[in-house]
Amino acid sequence: MIPGVAENPVLWKLLAAVWALNLPFGYWRSGVPSCSRSWFWAVHLPVPAVMALRLWCGVGWHPATVAMLAAAFFCGQLAGGLLRRGP
């Protein structure tokens, strides 16, 4: 891991926000047909919000932070889908 990246508390708060932001979109995505127009919007609509959060927090564009935010995005979508399906 890159020194200083994992220790950044702003990054961890941003990761949590990205994950939480994607929960409702993942919930929506799992209820529509795959590769439909609604599915496309459910996956891509949160992207500008994530970009705005990233710029607002001043996290930067280091490859490690890009990968971590992409993982938080994916995990939020997955968790939202799992919430719709239930236990």
C-alpha positions in Angstrom: 0.0 0.0 0.0 1.1 3.5 -0.7 2.3 5.3 2.5 -0.2 7.8 3.7 -3.1 6.7 1.6 -4.6 4.2 4.1 -4.1 6.5 7.0 -6.1 9.3 5.5 -9.3 9.7 7.6 -10.9 11.8 4.8 -10.5 9.0 2.4 -12.2 6.5 4.8 -15.1 8.9 5.2 -15.3 9.3 1.5 -15.3 5.5 1.0 -18.2 5.2 3.4 -20.1 8.0 1.7 -19.6 6.4 -1.7 -20.7 3.0 -0.4 -23.8 4.5 1.2 -24.7 6.5 -1.9 -24.7 3.4 -4.0 -27.0 1.4 -1.7 -30.3 2.8 -3.2 -28.9 2.6 -6.7 -28.0 -1.1 -6.2 -31.4 -1.7 -4.8 -33.0 -0.2 -7.9 -30.6 -1.9 -10.3 -31.4 -5.4 -8.9 -35.1 -4.8 -9.6 -34.9 -4.1 -13.3 -33.8 -6.2 -16.3 -30.1 -6.5 -16.8 -28.7 -4.1 -19.5 -31.9 -2.2 -19.8 -32.1 1.6 -19.8 -33.1 1.7 -16.1 -30.2 -0.7 -15.3 -27.8 1.7 -17.1 -29.1 4.7 -15.2 -29.0 2.8 -11.8 -25.3 2.0 -12.4 -24.2 5.3 -13.9 -26.3 8.0 -12.2 -24.2 8.0 -9.0 -20.9 8.5 -10.9 -21.1 12.4 -11.1 -22.0 12.5 -7.4 -18.9 10.4 -6.6 -16.7 12.6 -8.8 -18.1 15.7 -7.1 -17.5 14.2 -3.6 -13.9 13.3 -4.6 -13.2 16.8 -5.8 -14.8 18.4 -2.8 -12.8 16.2 -0.4 -9.6 16.9 -2.3 -8.6 13.2 -2.3 -6.7 13.4 -5.6 -6.3 10.9 -8.4 -3.7 8.5 -7.0 -4.2 5.0 -8.5 -4.7 3.5 -5.0 -7.5 6.0 -4.2 -9.2 5.3 -7.6 -9.1 1.6 -6.9 -10.5 2.0 -3.4 -13.3 4.2 -4.5 -14.2 1.9 -7.4 -14.3 -1.0 -4.9 -16.6 1.1 -2.6 -18.8 1.9 -5.6 -19.1 -1.8 -6.5 -19.6 -3.0 -2.9 -22.4 -0.4 -2.4 -24.2 -1.6 -5.6 -23.8 -5.2 -4.5 -25.1 -4.5 -1.0 -28.1 -2.6 -2.3 -28.9 -5.5 -4.6 -28.6 -8.0 -1.7 -30.9 -5.8 0.4 -33.6 -6.2 -2.3 -33.2 -9.9 -2.6 -33.4 -10.4 1.2 -31.9 -13.2 3.3 
